[in-house]
């Protein structure tokens, strides 16, 4: 399996390409540090975002038996390392302390369905027409 460097995904963009958008994620993750912004080489235009999400999540999840052996081995190793190092443990203070992103969702986003876009072990936080 050949891993592609992020530079081969598309051009790296200035942070303003993300921060200048009127996206709801800014309300939820305003205290996060933005690391990188990349233009991904995807077909279609802004109106095709829903179709892109369907395509991305319609593939076999990494833990399904139909996934390739290397993918299953890598995910099993990641889960084992996560258990040993506590990477996947609930954050300290979760019971009344530190809020998760799901806890931060405003009522209108929390009530909306994510379109059932799930690829184990991940779930969609929220899904809008363009975000």
C-alpha positions in Angstrom: 0.0 0.0 0.0 1.5 3.3 -1.1 0.7 6.3 1.2 0.4 9.6 -0.5 1.9 12.7 1.0 -0.7 15.5 1.7 0.9 17.7 -0.9 -0.3 15.2 -3.5 -3.9 15.7 -2.4 -4.1 19.2 -3.8 -2.7 22.6 -3.0 -2.3 23.8 0.6 -4.5 26.8 1.2 -4.1 29.8 3.5 -6.0 29.5 6.9 -8.5 32.2 5.6 -9.8 29.6 3.1 -11.4 27.9 6.1 -11.9 30.8 8.6 -13.6 33.1 6.1 -16.4 30.5 5.5 -19.8 31.0 7.3 -19.6 27.5 8.7 -21.2 26.4 12.0 -18.1 24.6 13.0 -16.6 27.9 14.0 -19.2 28.2 16.8 -18.4 24.7 18.1 -14.6 24.6 17.8 -13.6 28.2 18.1 -11.1 27.3 20.8 -9.4 24.7 18.5 -6.1 25.5 16.7 -6.4 25.2 12.9 -3.5 23.1 11.7 -3.8 22.9 7.9 -6.2 23.7 5.1 -6.0 21.7 1.8 -7.9 21.7 -1.4 -8.9 18.0 -2.0 -9.1 16.9 -5.6 -12.8 16.0 -5.7 -15.1 16.2 -8.7 -18.2 18.3 -8.7 -19.0 21.7 -7.2 -20.3 23.1 -3.9 -23.8 21.7 -4.6 -22.5 18.2 -4.7 -21.3 18.0 -1.1 -24.1 15.7 0.0 -23.2 13.3 -2.9 -19.5 13.4 -1.9 -20.4 12.6 1.7 -22.5 9.6 0.6 -19.6 8.4 -1.6 -17.1 8.7 1.2 -19.2 6.9 3.8 -20.6 4.2 1.4 -17.2 2.3 1.4 -16.6 -0.5 3.7 -15.6 0.6 7.2 -12.2 -0.2 8.4 -13.4 -2.9 10.9 -15.7 -4.8 8.5 -14.7 -8.3 7.5 -14.8 -7.2 3.8 -12.0 -4.7 4.4 -8.5 -5.8 3.3 -6.3 -7.7 5.7 -3.7 -4.8 6.1 -6.5 -2.4 6.9 -8.0 -4.7 9.6 -4.5 -5.3 11.0 -3.7 -1.6 11.2 -7.0 -0.8 12.9 -6.5 -3.7 15.4 -3.1 -2.4 16.2 -4.4 1.1 16.7 -7.2 -0.1 19.0 -4.6 -2.2 21.0 -2.3 0.8 21.4 -5.2 3.0 22.3 -6.1 0.6 25.1 -2.5 0.4 26.4 -1.9 4.2 26.3 -5.4 5.3 27.2 -5.9 7.2 24.0 -9.6 6.3 23.7 -10.5 6.7 27.4 -13.1 9.3 28.2 -11.5 12.7 28.9 -11.0 13.6 32.6 -14.0 15.5 33.9 -16.4 14.4 31.2 -19.1 13.9 33.8 -19.8 17.6 34.3 -16.4 18.9 33.3 -15.0 19.0 29.8 -17.6 19.1 27.1 -17.3 17.1 24.0 -18.1 18.5 20.5 -21.4 16.6 20.6 -22.2 18.3 24.0 -21.5 21.7 22.4 -24.0 21.2 19.5 -26.7 23.9 19.5 -30.3 22.5 19.6 -30.9 22.9 15.9 -27.9 20.8 14.9 -28.4 18.3 17.7 -32.0 17.7 16.5 -31.0 17.2 12.8 -30.2 13.8 11.5 -26.7 13.3 10.1 -28.3 11.4 7.2 -27.1 8.2 8.9 -23.6 8.6 7.5 -21.6 6.2 9.6 -18.4 4.4 9.0 -17.5 2.4 12.0 -15.8 3.3 14.3 -16.7 6.9 13.3 -20.0 8.8 13.4 -20.9 12.2 11.8 -21.2 15.0 14.3 -23.6 16.9 12.0 -24.2 17.4 8.3 -25.4 20.4 6.5 -25.9 21.2 2.8 -22.3 22.6 2.6 -20.6 21.5 5.8 
